[in-house]
Amino acid sequence: MQDINQSICENLNNFHMAGIIPVSGHDVDNSPMPWHRALTQIGENLLAVERSVLECNYAGCETIWIICNEDIQPLIKHRIGDYVTCFESLASSRYVPFPKTRVEQVPIFYVPIPPRQRDKRDSLAWTILHGANAAFVTSAKISKWMVPNKYYVSFPYGLYDPAVAKEAKVLYPTQKNVFIDHGGKTIADGTYTGFTFTPQGFKKIRKKMKEDCSGADYSKDLKSRWSSRNFSLDKFYNYDSIENVEKVHNHS
């Protein structure tokens, strides 16, 4: 679907970065804990998924898409709601006569994994693509000028200062992609650190994932079918699929 209005996707003068938060996935849903890992409390009044929302907000995302299934979506929505206040507009509103008119809200959308794909393709690697595609299709239906030019992915399973995302704000509306570096490792090493990719990167990752997925091949044993549910992040989200990468070091 990323082929629609490709020239608009590449036009960074009309910039829209969508935040993608992959919560559900075959490789993280089957946790031994009595609660979902994304709902882990990491601060006095902060859940892991809320930290990811903060990271997307610091990055300057204009929309945030949380990919989660119906079993935990009500709990997450109860905590986060339908929107968050944009930090950048809140800071700039201090210097105008009518501050409330300058404060902007960032809408939050909740996207489930289709039931027919669950336990078949739904690894975190595939969940990211599903979220990006949902953001693209929904935005394109509203207006061709709203289609995302770039996607910022934040994992609720990584723990670091979300404010590090704002250090790369000058890079987001360019052809450069950003990998958050934590301890010398990035998403290309399989760590749960933030990163960006463009619609061009989406097509490369999708093509490679389709080529490597065994699908419903009944000539193979049960474990070998739908191999994409066991795909690791570093298999696709690396320097071969995502080009023009600039690392941003996290020192927390």
Contacts in CASP RR format, 6 or more apart in sequence:
PFRMAT RR
TARGET T0000
AUTHOR 0000-0000-0000
METHOD contacts of the structure
MODEL  1
MQDINQSICENLNNFHMAGIIPVSGHDVDNSPMPWHRALTQIGENLLAVE
RSVLECNYAGCETIWIICNEDIQPLIKHRIGDYVTCFESLASSRYVPFPK
TRVEQVPIFYVPIPPRQRDKRDSLAWTILHGANAAFVTSAKISKWMVPNK
YYVSFPYGLYDPAVAKEAKVLYPTQKNVFIDHGGKTIADGTYTGFTFTPQ
GFKKIRKKMKEDCSGADYSKDLKSRWSSRNFSLDKFYNYDSIENVEKVHN
HS
1 133 0 8 1.000
1 136 0 8 1.000
1 137 0 8 1.000
1 140 0 8 1.000
2 9 0 8 1.000
2 132 0 8 1.000
2 133 0 8 1.000
2 136 0 8 1.000
2 199 0 8 1.000
2 202 0 8 1.000
2 203 0 8 1.000
2 206 0 8 1.000
3 203 0 8 1.000
4 136 0 8 1.000
4 140 0 8 1.000
4 147 0 8 1.000
5 140 0 8 1.000
5 144 0 8 1.000
5 147 0 8 1.000
6 199 0 8 1.000
8 14 0 8 1.000
8 144 0 8 1.000
8 145 0 8 1.000
8 147 0 8 1.000
9 147 0 8 1.000
9 148 0 8 1.000
9 149 0 8 1.000
9 198 0 8 1.000
9 199 0 8 1.000
10 149 0 8 1.000
10 198 0 8 1.000
10 199 0 8 1.000
10 200 0 8 1.000
11 149 0 8 1.000
12 149 0 8 1.000
12 173 0 8 1.000
12 174 0 8 1.000
12 175 0 8 1.000
14 145 0 8 1.000
14 149 0 8 1.000
15 149 0 8 1.000
15 150 0 8 1.000
15 172 0 8 1.000
15 173 0 8 1.000
16 62 0 8 1.000
16 63 0 8 1.000
16 139 0 8 1.000
16 146 0 8 1.000
16 147 0 8 1.000
16 148 0 8 1.000
16 149 0 8 1.000
16 150 0 8 1.000
17 59 0 8 1.000
17 60 0 8 1.000
17 61 0 8 1.000
17 62 0 8 1.000
17 148 0 8 1.000
17 149 0 8 1.000
17 150 0 8 1.000
17 151 0 8 1.000
17 152 0 8 1.000
17 172 0 8 1.000
17 173 0 8 1.000
17 196 0 8 1.000
18 61 0 8 1.000
18 62 0 8 1.000
18 63 0 8 1.000
18 64 0 8 1.000
18 65 0 8 1.000
18 132 0 8 1.000
18 135 0 8 1.000
18 139 0 8 1.000
18 148 0 8 1.000
18 150 0 8 1.000
18 151 0 8 1.000
18 152 0 8 1.000
19 56 0 8 1.000
19 59 0 8 1.000
19 61 0 8 1.000
19 63 0 8 1.000
19 64 0 8 1.000
19 65 0 8 1.000
19 135 0 8 1.000
19 151 0 8 1.000
19 152 0 8 1.000
19 153 0 8 1.000
19 154 0 8 1.000
20 65 0 8 1.000
20 67 0 8 1.000
20 128 0 8 1.000
20 131 0 8 1.000
20 132 0 8 1.000
20 135 0 8 1.000
20 151 0 8 1.000
20 152 0 8 1.000
20 153 0 8 1.000
20 154 0 8 1.000
21 49 0 8 1.000
21 52 0 8 1.000
21 53 0 8 1.000
21 56 0 8 1.000
21 64 0 8 1.000
21 65 0 8 1.000
21 66 0 8 1.000
21 67 0 8 1.000
21 153 0 8 1.000
21 154 0 8 1.000
21 155 0 8 1.000
21 156 0 8 1.000
22 67 0 8 1.000
22 124 0 8 1.000
22 127 0 8 1.000
22 128 0 8 1.000
22 131 0 8 1.000
22 153 0 8 1.000
22 155 0 8 1.000
23 36 0 8 1.000
23 38 0 8 1.000
23 49 0 8 1.000
23 66 0 8 1.000
23 67 0 8 1.000
23 68 0 8 1.000
23 72 0 8 1.000
23 76 0 8 1.000
23 127 0 8 1.000
23 156 0 8 1.000
24 67 0 8 1.000
24 68 0 8 1.000
24 69 0 8 1.000
24 72 0 8 1.000
24 112 0 8 1.000
24 113 0 8 1.000
24 122 0 8 1.000
24 127 0 8 1.000
25 113 0 8 1.000
25 122 0 8 1.000
25 123 0 8 1.000
25 124 0 8 1.000
25 126 0 8 1.000
25 127 0 8 1.000
26 118 0 8 1.000
26 119 0 8 1.000
26 122 0 8 1.000
26 123 0 8 1.000
26 229 0 8 1.000
26 230 0 8 1.000
27 123 0 8 1.000
27 124 0 8 1.000
27 229 0 8 1.000
27 230 0 8 1.000
28 37 0 8 1.000
28 38 0 8 1.000
28 124 0 8 1.000
28 157 0 8 1.000
29 36 0 8 1.000
29 69 0 8 1.000
31 37 0 8 1.000
33 40 0 8 1.000
36 72 0 8 1.000
37 48 0 8 1.000
37 156 0 8 1.000
37 157 0 8 1.000
38 47 0 8 1.000
38 48 0 8 1.000
38 49 0 8 1.000
38 68 0 8 1.000
38 72 0 8 1.000
38 76 0 8 1.000
38 156 0 8 1.000
38 157 0 8 1.000
39 47 0 8 1.000
39 48 0 8 1.000
39 49 0 8 1.000
39 72 0 8 1.000
39 75 0 8 1.000
39 76 0 8 1.000
40 47 0 8 1.000
40 48 0 8 1.000
41 47 0 8 1.000
41 48 0 8 1.000
42 48 0 8 1.000
42 51 0 8 1.000
42 159 0 8 1.000
47 79 0 8 1.000
47 156 0 8 1.000
48 156 0 8 1.000
48 157 0 8 1.000
48 158 0 8 1.000
48 159 0 8 1.000
49 66 0 8 1.000
49 76 0 8 1.000
49 79 0 8 1.000
49 80 0 8 1.000
49 156 0 8 1.000
50 79 0 8 1.000
50 80 0 8 1.000
51 156 0 8 1.000
51 159 0 8 1.000
51 162 0 8 1.000
52 154 0 8 1.000
52 155 0 8 1.000
52 156 0 8 1.000
52 162 0 8 1.000
53 64 0 8 1.000
53 66 0 8 1.000
53 80 0 8 1.000
53 84 0 8 1.000
53 108 0 8 1.000
53 154 0 8 1.000
54 162 0 8 1.000
54 163 0 8 1.000
55 154 0 8 1.000
55 162 0 8 1.000
55 164 0 8 1.000
55 165 0 8 1.000
55 194 0 8 1.000
56 64 0 8 1.000
56 106 0 8 1.000
56 152 0 8 1.000
56 154 0 8 1.000
56 165 0 8 1.000
57 64 0 8 1.000
57 84 0 8 1.000
57 86 0 8 1.000
57 87 0 8 1.000
57 106 0 8 1.000
57 162 0 8 1.000
58 87 0 8 1.000
58 162 0 8 1.000
58 163 0 8 1.000
58 164 0 8 1.000
58 165 0 8 1.000
58 166 0 8 1.000
59 152 0 8 1.000
59 154 0 8 1.000
59 165 0 8 1.000
59 166 0 8 1.000
59 168 0 8 1.000
59 169 0 8 1.000
59 172 0 8 1.000
60 86 0 8 1.000
60 87 0 8 1.000
60 88 0 8 1.000
60 152 0 8 1.000
60 165 0 8 1.000
60 166 0 8 1.000
60 169 0 8 1.000
60 172 0 8 1.000
61 106 0 8 1.000
61 152 0 8 1.000
62 106 0 8 1.000
63 106 0 8 1.000
63 107 0 8 1.000
63 108 0 8 1.000
63 109 0 8 1.000
63 135 0 8 1.000
63 139 0 8 1.000
63 148 0 8 1.000
64 84 0 8 1.000
64 106 0 8 1.000
64 107 0 8 1.000
64 108 0 8 1.000
64 109 0 8 1.000
65 108 0 8 1.000
65 109 0 8 1.000
65 111 0 8 1.000
65 131 0 8 1.000
65 134 0 8 1.000
65 135 0 8 1.000
66 76 0 8 1.000
66 80 0 8 1.000
66 108 0 8 1.000
66 109 0 8 1.000
66 110 0 8 1.000
66 111 0 8 1.000
67 111 0 8 1.000
67 112 0 8 1.000
67 113 0 8 1.000
67 127 0 8 1.000
67 128 0 8 1.000
67 130 0 8 1.000
67 131 0 8 1.000
67 134 0 8 1.000
68 76 0 8 1.000
68 110 0 8 1.000
68 111 0 8 1.000
68 112 0 8 1.000
69 112 0 8 1.000
69 113 0 8 1.000
69 118 0 8 1.000
70 112 0 8 1.000
73 110 0 8 1.000
73 112 0 8 1.000
76 110 0 8 1.000
77 110 0 8 1.000
80 108 0 8 1.000
81 108 0 8 1.000
82 107 0 8 1.000
82 108 0 8 1.000
83 105 0 8 1.000
83 106 0 8 1.000
83 107 0 8 1.000
83 108 0 8 1.000
84 105 0 8 1.000
84 106 0 8 1.000
84 108 0 8 1.000
85 103 0 8 1.000
85 104 0 8 1.000
85 105 0 8 1.000
85 106 0 8 1.000
86 103 0 8 1.000
86 104 0 8 1.000
86 105 0 8 1.000
86 106 0 8 1.000
89 102 0 8 1.000
89 103 0 8 1.000
89 104 0 8 1.000
90 103 0 8 1.000
92 102 0 8 1.000
93 99 0 8 1.000
93 100 0 8 1.000
93 101 0 8 1.000
93 102 0 8 1.000
93 103 0 8 1.000
96 102 0 8 1.000
109 134 0 8 1.000
109 135 0 8 1.000
109 138 0 8 1.000
111 130 0 8 1.000
111 131 0 8 1.000
111 134 0 8 1.000
113 122 0 8 1.000
113 127 0 8 1.000
113 130 0 8 1.000
117 126 0 8 1.000
117 130 0 8 1.000
119 226 0 8 1.000
119 229 0 8 1.000
120 215 0 8 1.000
120 216 0 8 1.000
120 226 0 8 1.000
120 228 0 8 1.000
120 229 0 8 1.000
121 213 0 8 1.000
121 226 0 8 1.000
121 228 0 8 1.000
121 229 0 8 1.000
122 229 0 8 1.000
123 228 0 8 1.000
123 229 0 8 1.000
123 230 0 8 1.000
123 231 0 8 1.000
123 232 0 8 1.000
124 155 0 8 1.000
124 233 0 8 1.000
125 209 0 8 1.000
125 228 0 8 1.000
125 231 0 8 1.000
125 232 0 8 1.000
125 233 0 8 1.000
125 235 0 8 1.000
125 236 0 8 1.000
125 237 0 8 1.000
126 209 0 8 1.000
126 228 0 8 1.000
126 229 0 8 1.000
126 231 0 8 1.000
128 153 0 8 1.000
128 237 0 8 1.000
129 202 0 8 1.000
129 205 0 8 1.000
129 206 0 8 1.000
129 209 0 8 1.000
132 148 0 8 1.000
132 151 0 8 1.000
132 197 0 8 1.000
132 202 0 8 1.000
133 202 0 8 1.000
135 148 0 8 1.000
135 151 0 8 1.000
136 147 0 8 1.000
136 148 0 8 1.000
136 199 0 8 1.000
139 146 0 8 1.000
139 147 0 8 1.000
139 148 0 8 1.000
140 146 0 8 1.000
140 147 0 8 1.000
148 199 0 8 1.000
149 173 0 8 1.000
149 198 0 8 1.000
149 199 0 8 1.000
150 172 0 8 1.000
150 173 0 8 1.000
150 177 0 8 1.000
150 196 0 8 1.000
150 197 0 8 1.000
150 198 0 8 1.000
151 196 0 8 1.000
151 197 0 8 1.000
151 198 0 8 1.000
151 202 0 8 1.000
152 165 0 8 1.000
152 172 0 8 1.000
152 178 0 8 1.000
152 194 0 8 1.000
152 195 0 8 1.000
152 196 0 8 1.000
153 187 0 8 1.000
153 194 0 8 1.000
153 195 0 8 1.000
153 196 0 8 1.000
153 197 0 8 1.000
154 162 0 8 1.000
154 165 0 8 1.000
154 194 0 8 1.000
155 192 0 8 1.000
155 193 0 8 1.000
155 194 0 8 1.000
157 192 0 8 1.000
158 191 0 8 1.000
158 192 0 8 1.000
158 193 0 8 1.000
160 180 0 8 1.000
160 182 0 8 1.000
160 193 0 8 1.000
160 250 0 8 1.000
160 252 0 8 1.000
161 250 0 8 1.000
161 252 0 8 1.000
164 180 0 8 1.000
164 248 0 8 1.000
164 250 0 8 1.000
164 252 0 8 1.000
165 180 0 8 1.000
165 194 0 8 1.000
165 248 0 8 1.000
167 248 0 8 1.000
168 178 0 8 1.000
168 246 0 8 1.000
168 248 0 8 1.000
171 178 0 8 1.000
171 246 0 8 1.000
171 248 0 8 1.000
172 178 0 8 1.000
172 196 0 8 1.000
175 198 0 8 1.000
175 244 0 8 1.000
176 244 0 8 1.000
176 245 0 8 1.000
176 246 0 8 1.000
177 195 0 8 1.000
177 196 0 8 1.000
177 197 0 8 1.000
177 198 0 8 1.000
177 242 0 8 1.000
177 243 0 8 1.000
177 244 0 8 1.000
177 245 0 8 1.000
177 246 0 8 1.000
178 194 0 8 1.000
178 195 0 8 1.000
178 196 0 8 1.000
178 245 0 8 1.000
178 246 0 8 1.000
178 247 0 8 1.000
178 248 0 8 1.000
179 186 0 8 1.000
179 187 0 8 1.000
179 188 0 8 1.000
179 193 0 8 1.000
179 194 0 8 1.000
179 195 0 8 1.000
179 242 0 8 1.000
179 245 0 8 1.000
179 246 0 8 1.000
179 247 0 8 1.000
179 248 0 8 1.000
180 186 0 8 1.000
180 187 0 8 1.000
180 193 0 8 1.000
180 194 0 8 1.000
180 195 0 8 1.000
180 247 0 8 1.000
180 248 0 8 1.000
180 250 0 8 1.000
181 193 0 8 1.000
181 247 0 8 1.000
181 248 0 8 1.000
181 249 0 8 1.000
181 250 0 8 1.000
182 191 0 8 1.000
182 193 0 8 1.000
182 250 0 8 1.000
183 250 0 8 1.000
184 249 0 8 1.000
185 191 0 8 1.000
185 193 0 8 1.000
186 193 0 8 1.000
186 195 0 8 1.000
186 247 0 8 1.000
187 193 0 8 1.000
187 194 0 8 1.000
187 195 0 8 1.000
187 233 0 8 1.000
187 234 0 8 1.000
187 237 0 8 1.000
187 238 0 8 1.000
188 234 0 8 1.000
188 237 0 8 1.000
188 238 0 8 1.000
188 239 0 8 1.000
189 234 0 8 1.000
190 232 0 8 1.000
190 233 0 8 1.000
190 234 0 8 1.000
190 237 0 8 1.000
192 233 0 8 1.000
193 250 0 8 1.000
195 237 0 8 1.000
195 242 0 8 1.000
197 205 0 8 1.000
197 237 0 8 1.000
197 241 0 8 1.000
197 242 0 8 1.000
201 241 0 8 1.000
201 242 0 8 1.000
201 243 0 8 1.000
204 240 0 8 1.000
204 241 0 8 1.000
204 242 0 8 1.000
205 236 0 8 1.000
205 237 0 8 1.000
205 241 0 8 1.000
205 242 0 8 1.000
208 236 0 8 1.000
208 241 0 8 1.000
209 228 0 8 1.000
209 231 0 8 1.000
209 236 0 8 1.000
212 227 0 8 1.000
212 228 0 8 1.000
212 231 0 8 1.000
212 235 0 8 1.000
213 226 0 8 1.000
213 227 0 8 1.000
213 228 0 8 1.000
213 231 0 8 1.000
214 220 0 8 1.000
214 224 0 8 1.000
214 225 0 8 1.000
214 226 0 8 1.000
214 227 0 8 1.000
214 228 0 8 1.000
215 225 0 8 1.000
215 226 0 8 1.000
215 227 0 8 1.000
215 228 0 8 1.000
216 225 0 8 1.000
216 226 0 8 1.000
217 224 0 8 1.000
217 225 0 8 1.000
218 225 0 8 1.000
239 245 0 8 1.000
END
